[in-house]
Amino acid sequence: MRAIVYEEFGAAEVLHVAEVPVPHIRPTDLLVKVAAAGVNRADLLQRTGFY
């Protein structure tokens, strides 16, 4: 599956789209397909290492 990932803290340039494995789920778990997601202040702070 595709995901936006970062491997270091920094500006928007550290974000990139990557293929990652589909998570393995247990029988009691649920895997949800997300078509779109928002970005909020907490996401930006985490990317820069402040959260």
PDB file of N, H, CA, C and O in Angstrom:
ATOM      1  N   MET A   1       0.838  -1.170   0.000  1.00  0.00           N
ATOM      2  CA  MET A   1       0.000   0.000   0.000  1.00  0.00           C
ATOM      3  C   MET A   1       0.884   1.235   0.000  1.00  0.00           C
ATOM      4  O   MET A   1       2.040   1.175   0.417  1.00  0.00           O
ATOM      5  N   ARG A   2       0.350   2.342  -0.462  1.00  0.00           N
ATOM      6  H   ARG A   2      -0.589   2.391  -0.801  1.00  0.00           H
ATOM      7  CA  ARG A   2       1.120   3.583  -0.488  1.00  0.00           C
ATOM      8  C   ARG A   2       0.887   4.362   0.796  1.00  0.00           C
ATOM      9  O   ARG A   2      -0.211   4.357   1.353  1.00  0.00           O
ATOM     10  N   ALA A   3       1.937   5.030   1.255  1.00  0.00           N
ATOM     11  H   ALA A   3       2.829   5.034   0.802  1.00  0.00           H
ATOM     12  CA  ALA A   3       1.847   5.847   2.464  1.00  0.00           C
ATOM     13  C   ALA A   3       2.805   7.021   2.333  1.00  0.00           C
ATOM     14  O   ALA A   3       3.827   6.927   1.653  1.00  0.00           O
ATOM     15  N   ILE A   4       2.473   8.114   2.981  1.00  0.00           N
ATOM     16  H   ILE A   4       1.643   8.190   3.534  1.00  0.00           H
ATOM     17  CA  ILE A   4       3.402   9.231   3.079  1.00  0.00           C
ATOM     18  C   ILE A   4       4.213   9.002   4.341  1.00  0.00           C
ATOM     19  O   ILE A   4       3.657   8.892   5.433  1.00  0.00           O
ATOM     20  N   VAL A   5       5.521   8.930   4.191  1.00  0.00           N
ATOM     21  H   VAL A   5       5.973   9.019   3.304  1.00  0.00           H
ATOM     22  CA  VAL A   5       6.400   8.608   5.313  1.00  0.00           C
ATOM     23  C   VAL A   5       7.526   9.628   5.424  1.00  0.00           C
ATOM     24  O   VAL A   5       7.816  10.373   4.488  1.00  0.00           O
ATOM     25  N   TYR A   6       8.146   9.637   6.593  1.00  0.00           N
ATOM     26  H   TYR A   6       7.910   9.032   7.354  1.00  0.00           H
ATOM     27  CA  TYR A   6       9.384  10.398   6.773  1.00  0.00           C
ATOM     28  C   TYR A   6      10.299   9.588   7.666  1.00  0.00           C
ATOM     29  O   TYR A   6       9.839   8.897   8.575  1.00  0.00           O
ATOM     30  N   GLU A   7      11.588   9.671   7.408  1.00  0.00           N
ATOM     31  H   GLU A   7      11.961  10.232   6.670  1.00  0.00           H
ATOM     32  CA  GLU A   7      12.567   8.891   8.151  1.00  0.00           C
ATOM     33  C   GLU A   7      13.489   9.760   8.982  1.00  0.00           C
ATOM     34  O   GLU A   7      14.399   9.252   9.638  1.00  0.00           O
ATOM     35  N   GLU A   8      13.264  11.062   8.960  1.00  0.00           N
ATOM     36  H   GLU A   8      12.525  11.474   8.427  1.00  0.00           H
ATOM     37  CA  GLU A   8      14.032  12.013   9.758  1.00  0.00           C
ATOM     38  C   GLU A   8      13.152  13.227  10.000  1.00  0.00           C
ATOM     39  O   GLU A   8      12.185  13.450   9.272  1.00  0.00           O
ATOM     40  N   PHE A   9      13.478  14.007  11.012  1.00  0.00           N
ATOM     41  H   PHE A   9      14.264  13.825  11.603  1.00  0.00           H
ATOM     42  CA  PHE A   9      12.743  15.228  11.271  1.00  0.00           C
ATOM     43  C   PHE A   9      13.188  16.296  10.290  1.00  0.00           C
ATOM     44  O   PHE A   9      14.331  16.290   9.831  1.00  0.00           O
ATOM     45  N   GLY A  10      12.282  17.218   9.966  1.00  0.00           N
ATOM     46  H   GLY A  10      11.354  17.223  10.338  1.00  0.00           H
ATOM     47  CA  GLY A  10      12.666  18.297   9.073  1.00  0.00           C
ATOM     48  C   GLY A  10      11.481  18.956   8.408  1.00  0.00           C
ATOM     49  O   GLY A  10      10.334  18.776   8.819  1.00  0.00           O
ATOM     50  N   ALA A  11      11.770  19.715   7.384  1.00  0.00           N
ATOM     51  H   ALA A  11      12.701  19.862   7.050  1.00  0.00           H
ATOM     52  CA  ALA A  11      10.755  20.458   6.636  1.00  0.00           C
ATOM     53  C   ALA A  11       9.947  19.499   5.760  1.00  0.00           C
ATOM     54  O   ALA A  11      10.147  18.285   5.795  1.00  0.00           O
ATOM     55  N   ALA A  12       9.044  20.062   4.986  1.00  0.00           N
ATOM     56  H   ALA A  12       8.881  21.048   4.958  1.00  0.00           H
ATOM     57  CA  ALA A  12       8.164  19.249   4.145  1.00  0.00           C
ATOM     58  C   ALA A  12       8.936  18.356   3.178  1.00  0.00           C
ATOM     59  O   ALA A  12       8.404  17.345   2.718  1.00  0.00           O
ATOM     60  N   GLU A  13      10.162  18.707   2.866  1.00  0.00           N
ATOM     61  H   GLU A  13      10.594  19.528   3.239  1.00  0.00           H
ATOM     62  CA  GLU A  13      10.956  17.921   1.921  1.00  0.00           C
ATOM     63  C   GLU A  13      11.299  16.522   2.431  1.00  0.00           C
ATOM     64  O   GLU A  13      11.668  15.656   1.638  1.00  0.00           O
ATOM     65  N   VAL A  14      11.186  16.285   3.738  1.00  0.00           N
ATOM     66  H   VAL A  14      10.887  16.988   4.382  1.00  0.00           H
ATOM     67  CA  VAL A  14      11.487  14.946   4.258  1.00  0.00           C
ATOM     68  C   VAL A  14      10.335  13.975   4.016  1.00  0.00           C
ATOM     69  O   VAL A  14      10.512  12.765   4.160  1.00  0.00           O
ATOM     70  N   LEU A  15       9.165  14.480   3.654  1.00  0.00           N
ATOM     71  H   LEU A  15       9.021  15.462   3.537  1.00  0.00           H
ATOM     72  CA  LEU A  15       8.019  13.621   3.367  1.00  0.00           C
ATOM     73  C   LEU A  15       8.151  13.029   1.972  1.00  0.00           C
ATOM     74  O   LEU A  15       8.561  13.718   1.038  1.00  0.00           O
ATOM     75  N   HIS A  16       7.804  11.755   1.828  1.00  0.00           N
ATOM     76  H   HIS A  16       7.470  11.195   2.587  1.00  0.00           H
ATOM     77  CA  HIS A  16       7.776  11.147   0.503  1.00  0.00           C
ATOM     78  C   HIS A  16       6.782   9.991   0.493  1.00  0.00           C
ATOM     79  O   HIS A  16       6.471   9.405   1.529  1.00  0.00           O
ATOM     80  N   VAL A  17       6.300   9.684  -0.692  1.00  0.00           N
ATOM     81  H   VAL A  17       6.553  10.160  -1.534  1.00  0.00           H
ATOM     82  CA  VAL A  17       5.364   8.574  -0.864  1.00  0.00           C
ATOM     83  C   VAL A  17       6.177   7.302  -1.033  1.00  0.00           C
ATOM     84  O   VAL A  17       7.130   7.261  -1.812  1.00  0.00           O
ATOM     85  N   ALA A  18       5.795   6.264  -0.299  1.00  0.00           N
ATOM     86  H   ALA A  18       5.021   6.297   0.334  1.00  0.00           H
ATOM     87  CA  ALA A  18       6.514   4.992  -0.361  1.00  0.00           C
ATOM     88  C   ALA A  18       5.525   3.837  -0.337  1.00  0.00           C
ATOM     89  O   ALA A  18       4.407   3.969   0.162  1.00  0.00           O
ATOM     90  N   GLU A  19       5.945   2.725  -0.874  1.00  0.00           N
ATOM     91  H   GLU A  19       6.853   2.618  -1.279  1.00  0.00           H
ATOM     92  CA  GLU A  19       5.173   1.491  -0.770  1.00  0.00           C
ATOM     93  C   GLU A  19       5.559   0.817   0.541  1.00  0.00           C
ATOM     94  O   GLU A  19       6.737   0.558   0.788  1.00  0.00           O
ATOM     95  N   VAL A  20       4.587   0.539   1.364  1.00  0.00           N
ATOM     96  H   VAL A  20       3.630   0.749   1.164  1.00  0.00           H
ATOM     97  CA  VAL A  20       4.825  -0.132   2.642  1.00  0.00           C
ATOM     98  C   VAL A  20       3.963  -1.390   2.695  1.00  0.00           C
ATOM     99  O   VAL A  20       2.918  -1.446   2.046  1.00  0.00           O
ATOM    100  N   PRO A  21       4.381  -2.390   3.450  1.00  0.00           N
ATOM    101  CA  PRO A  21       3.579  -3.613   3.520  1.00  0.00           C
ATOM    102  C   PRO A  21       2.238  -3.367   4.211  1.00  0.00           C
ATOM    103  O   PRO A  21       2.128  -2.530   5.107  1.00  0.00           O
ATOM    104  N   VAL A  22       1.239  -4.103   3.781  1.00  0.00           N
ATOM    105  H   VAL A  22       1.329  -4.783   3.053  1.00  0.00           H
ATOM    106  CA  VAL A  22      -0.068  -4.039   4.440  1.00  0.00           C
ATOM    107  C   VAL A  22       0.102  -4.619   5.837  1.00  0.00           C
ATOM    108  O   VAL A  22       0.677  -5.699   5.982  1.00  0.00           O
ATOM    109  N   PRO A  23      -0.384  -3.930   6.876  1.00  0.00           N
ATOM    110  CA  PRO A  23      -0.216  -4.437   8.243  1.00  0.00           C
ATOM    111  C   PRO A  23      -0.913  -5.785   8.435  1.00  0.00           C
ATOM    112  O   PRO A  23      -1.989  -6.028   7.888  1.00  0.00           O
ATOM    113  N   HIS A  24      -0.282  -6.647   9.219  1.00  0.00           N
ATOM    114  H   HIS A  24       0.592  -6.450   9.663  1.00  0.00           H
ATOM    115  CA  HIS A  24      -0.919  -7.919   9.579  1.00  0.00           C
ATOM    116  C   HIS A  24      -1.872  -7.635  10.732  1.00  0.00           C
ATOM    117  O   HIS A  24      -1.499  -6.989  11.712  1.00  0.00           O
ATOM    118  N   ILE A  25      -3.077  -8.111  10.613  1.00  0.00           N
ATOM    119  H   ILE A  25      -3.380  -8.635   9.817  1.00  0.00           H
ATOM    120  CA  ILE A  25      -4.058  -7.869  11.673  1.00  0.00           C
ATOM    121  C   ILE A  25      -4.460  -9.190  12.317  1.00  0.00           C
ATOM    122  O   ILE A  25      -4.410 -10.250  11.692  1.00  0.00           O
ATOM    123  N   ARG A  26      -4.858  -9.096  13.580  1.00  0.00           N
ATOM    124  H   ARG A  26      -4.898  -8.235  14.087  1.00  0.00           H
ATOM    125  CA  ARG A  26      -5.340 -10.258  14.317  1.00  0.00           C
ATOM    126  C   ARG A  26      -6.827 -10.445  14.026  1.00  0.00           C
ATOM    127  O   ARG A  26      -7.464  -9.535  13.496  1.00  0.00           O
ATOM    128  N   PRO A  27      -7.383 -11.584  14.356  1.00  0.00           N
ATOM    129  CA  PRO A  27      -8.809 -11.825  14.102  1.00  0.00           C
ATOM    130  C   PRO A  27      -9.726 -10.806  14.782  1.00  0.00           C
ATOM    131  O   PRO A  27     -10.847 -10.581  14.325  1.00  0.00           O
ATOM    132  N   THR A  28      -9.262 -10.194  15.861  1.00  0.00           N
ATOM    133  H   THR A  28      -8.352 -10.376  16.232  1.00  0.00           H
ATOM    134  CA  THR A  28     -10.101  -9.220  16.569  1.00  0.00           C
ATOM    135  C   THR A  28      -9.856  -7.789  16.102  1.00  0.00           C
ATOM    136  O   THR A  28     -10.477  -6.860  16.619  1.00  0.00           O
ATOM    137  N   ASP A  29      -8.951  -7.594  15.121  1.00  0.00           N
ATOM    138  H   ASP A  29      -8.447  -8.348  14.701  1.00  0.00           H
ATOM    139  CA  ASP A  29      -8.640  -6.259  14.604  1.00  0.00           C
ATOM    140  C   ASP A  29      -9.467  -5.952  13.363  1.00  0.00           C
ATOM    141  O   ASP A  29     -10.142  -6.818  12.807  1.00  0.00           O
ATOM    142  N   LEU A  30      -9.395  -4.708  12.955  1.00  0.00           N
ATOM    143  H   LEU A  30      -8.847  -4.004  13.408  1.00  0.00           H
ATOM    144  CA  LEU A  30     -10.103  -4.249  11.766  1.00  0.00           C
ATOM    145  C   LEU A  30      -9.151  -3.393  10.950  1.00  0.00           C
ATOM    146  O   LEU A  30      -8.516  -2.491  11.497  1.00  0.00           O
ATOM    147  N   LEU A  31      -9.038  -3.655   9.655  1.00  0.00           N
ATOM    148  H   LEU A  31      -9.554  -4.388   9.211  1.00  0.00           H
ATOM    149  CA  LEU A  31      -8.209  -2.866   8.755  1.00  0.00           C
ATOM    150  C   LEU A  31      -9.131  -1.971   7.942  1.00  0.00           C
ATOM    151  O   LEU A  31     -10.030  -2.458   7.257  1.00  0.00           O
ATOM    152  N   VAL A  32      -8.909  -0.662   8.016  1.00  0.00           N
ATOM    153  H   VAL A  32      -8.178  -0.266   8.573  1.00  0.00           H
ATOM    154  CA  VAL A  32      -9.779   0.314   7.361  1.00  0.00           C
ATOM    155  C   VAL A  32      -9.048   0.918   6.173  1.00  0.00           C
ATOM    156  O   VAL A  32      -7.911   1.371   6.308  1.00  0.00           O
ATOM    157  N   LYS A  33      -9.691   0.928   5.011  1.00  0.00           N
ATOM    158  H   LYS A  33     -10.615   0.560   4.902  1.00  0.00           H
ATOM    159  CA  LYS A  33      -9.120   1.564   3.826  1.00  0.00           C
ATOM    160  C   LYS A  33      -9.450   3.052   3.881  1.00  0.00           C
ATOM    161  O   LYS A  33     -10.619   3.428   3.972  1.00  0.00           O
ATOM    162  N   VAL A  34      -8.425   3.896   3.825  1.00  0.00           N
ATOM    163  H   VAL A  34      -7.476   3.591   3.750  1.00  0.00           H
ATOM    164  CA  VAL A  34      -8.600   5.345   3.900  1.00  0.00           C
ATOM    165  C   VAL A  34      -8.390   5.923   2.508  1.00  0.00           C
ATOM    166  O   VAL A  34      -7.365   5.673   1.875  1.00  0.00           O
ATOM    167  N   ALA A  35      -9.362   6.696   2.033  1.00  0.00           N
ATOM    168  H   ALA A  35     -10.195   6.899   2.547  1.00  0.00           H
ATOM    169  CA  ALA A  35      -9.262   7.315   0.706  1.00  0.00           C
ATOM    170  C   ALA A  35      -8.623   8.692   0.786  1.00  0.00           C
ATOM    171  O   ALA A  35      -7.967   9.119  -0.164  1.00  0.00           O
ATOM    172  N   ALA A  36      -8.800   9.388   1.890  1.00  0.00           N
ATOM    173  H   ALA A  36      -9.334   9.041   2.661  1.00  0.00           H
ATOM    174  CA  ALA A  36      -8.231  10.729   2.062  1.00  0.00           C
ATOM    175  C   ALA A  36      -8.066  10.993   3.551  1.00  0.00           C
ATOM    176  O   ALA A  36      -8.813  10.466   4.375  1.00  0.00           O
ATOM    177  N   ALA A  37      -7.076  11.817   3.885  1.00  0.00           N
ATOM    178  H   ALA A  37      -6.468  12.245   3.216  1.00  0.00           H
ATOM    179  CA  ALA A  37      -6.837  12.164   5.283  1.00  0.00           C
ATOM    180  C   ALA A  37      -6.355  13.601   5.366  1.00  0.00           C
ATOM    181  O   ALA A  37      -5.687  14.096   4.459  1.00  0.00           O
ATOM    182  N   GLY A  38      -6.694  14.257   6.446  1.00  0.00           N
ATOM    183  H   GLY A  38      -7.237  13.854   7.183  1.00  0.00           H
ATOM    184  CA  GLY A  38      -6.270  15.636   6.645  1.00  0.00           C
ATOM    185  C   GLY A  38      -4.951  15.709   7.396  1.00  0.00           C
ATOM    186  O   GLY A  38      -4.531  14.751   8.046  1.00  0.00           O
ATOM    187  N   VAL A  39      -4.315  16.850   7.296  1.00  0.00           N
ATOM    188  H   VAL A  39      -4.655  17.628   6.768  1.00  0.00           H
ATOM    189  CA  VAL A  39      -3.084  17.118   8.033  1.00  0.00           C
ATOM    190  C   VAL A  39      -3.377  18.267   8.984  1.00  0.00           C
ATOM    191  O   VAL A  39      -3.898  19.301   8.567  1.00  0.00           O
ATOM    192  N   ASN A  40      -3.046  18.094  10.260  1.00  0.00           N
ATOM    193  H   ASN A  40      -2.623  17.254  10.599  1.00  0.00           H
ATOM    194  CA  ASN A  40      -3.317  19.152  11.229  1.00  0.00           C
ATOM    195  C   ASN A  40      -2.022  19.597  11.914  1.00  0.00           C
ATOM    196  O   ASN A  40      -0.939  19.109  11.592  1.00  0.00           O
ATOM    197  N   ARG A  41      -2.147  20.507  12.841  1.00  0.00           N
ATOM    198  H   ARG A  41      -3.027  20.903  13.103  1.00  0.00           H
ATOM    199  CA  ARG A  41      -0.969  21.077  13.501  1.00  0.00           C
ATOM    200  C   ARG A  41      -0.123  20.016  14.205  1.00  0.00           C
ATOM    201  O   ARG A  41       1.106  20.083  14.168  1.00  0.00           O
ATOM    202  N   ALA A  42      -0.759  19.048  14.838  1.00  0.00           N
ATOM    203  H   ALA A  42      -1.757  18.994  14.868  1.00  0.00           H
ATOM    204  CA  ALA A  42       0.001  17.994  15.519  1.00  0.00           C
ATOM    205  C   ALA A  42       0.855  17.205  14.525  1.00  0.00           C
ATOM    206  O   ALA A  42       1.978  16.819  14.852  1.00  0.00           O
ATOM    207  N   ASP A  43       0.345  16.962  13.331  1.00  0.00           N
ATOM    208  H   ASP A  43      -0.567  17.276  13.066  1.00  0.00           H
ATOM    209  CA  ASP A  43       1.129  16.268  12.303  1.00  0.00           C
ATOM    210  C   ASP A  43       2.357  17.083  11.917  1.00  0.00           C
ATOM    211  O   ASP A  43       3.446  16.532  11.757  1.00  0.00           O
ATOM    212  N   LEU A  44       2.184  18.380  11.769  1.00  0.00           N
ATOM    213  H   LEU A  44       1.299  18.827  11.899  1.00  0.00           H
ATOM    214  CA  LEU A  44       3.307  19.248  11.404  1.00  0.00           C
ATOM    215  C   LEU A  44       4.342  19.304  12.517  1.00  0.00           C
ATOM    216  O   LEU A  44       5.543  19.277  12.248  1.00  0.00           O
ATOM    217  N   LEU A  45       3.888  19.382  13.770  1.00  0.00           N
ATOM    218  H   LEU A  45       2.913  19.404  13.989  1.00  0.00           H
ATOM    219  CA  LEU A  45       4.821  19.409  14.898  1.00  0.00           C
ATOM    220  C   LEU A  45       5.590  18.095  15.016  1.00  0.00           C
ATOM    221  O   LEU A  45       6.780  18.102  15.331  1.00  0.00           O
ATOM    222  N   GLN A  46       4.924  16.973  14.767  1.00  0.00           N
ATOM    223  H   GLN A  46       3.957  16.968  14.512  1.00  0.00           H
ATOM    224  CA  GLN A  46       5.598  15.676  14.842  1.00  0.00           C
ATOM    225  C   GLN A  46       6.679  15.580  13.770  1.00  0.00           C
ATOM    226  O   GLN A  46       7.770  15.074  14.033  1.00  0.00           O
ATOM    227  N   ARG A  47       6.384  16.060  12.572  1.00  0.00           N
ATOM    228  H   ARG A  47       5.498  16.471  12.359  1.00  0.00           H
ATOM    229  CA  ARG A  47       7.358  16.009  11.483  1.00  0.00           C
ATOM    230  C   ARG A  47       8.621  16.800  11.816  1.00  0.00           C
ATOM    231  O   ARG A  47       9.722  16.408  11.429  1.00  0.00           O
ATOM    232  N   THR A  48       8.463  17.912  12.532  1.00  0.00           N
ATOM    233  H   THR A  48       7.568  18.231  12.846  1.00  0.00           H
ATOM    234  CA  THR A  48       9.617  18.739  12.868  1.00  0.00           C
ATOM    235  C   THR A  48      10.283  18.318  14.177  1.00  0.00           C
ATOM    236  O   THR A  48      11.303  18.892  14.560  1.00  0.00           O
ATOM    237  N   GLY A  49       9.717  17.320  14.872  1.00  0.00           N
ATOM    238  H   GLY A  49       8.889  16.854  14.561  1.00  0.00           H
ATOM    239  CA  GLY A  49      10.337  16.806  16.087  1.00  0.00           C
ATOM    240  C   GLY A  49       9.906  17.494  17.366  1.00  0.00           C
ATOM    241  O   GLY A  49      10.551  17.316  18.400  1.00  0.00           O
ATOM    242  N   PHE A  50       8.835  18.274  17.328  1.00  0.00           N
ATOM    243  H   PHE A  50       8.312  18.418  16.489  1.00  0.00           H
ATOM    244  CA  PHE A  50       8.376  18.998  18.513  1.00  0.00           C
ATOM    245  C   PHE A  50       7.159  18.374  19.177  1.00  0.00           C
ATOM    246  O   PHE A  50       6.578  18.994  20.067  1.00  0.00           O
ATOM    247  N   TYR A  51       6.753  17.185  18.785  1.00  0.00           N
ATOM    248  H   TYR A  51       7.225  16.682  18.062  1.00  0.00           H
ATOM    249  CA  TYR A  51       5.540  16.597  19.355  1.00  0.00           C
ATOM    250  C   TYR A  51       5.799  15.173  19.743  1.00  0.00           C
ATOM    251  O   TYR A  51       4.901  14.496  20.244  1.00  0.00           O
TER     252      TYR A  51
END
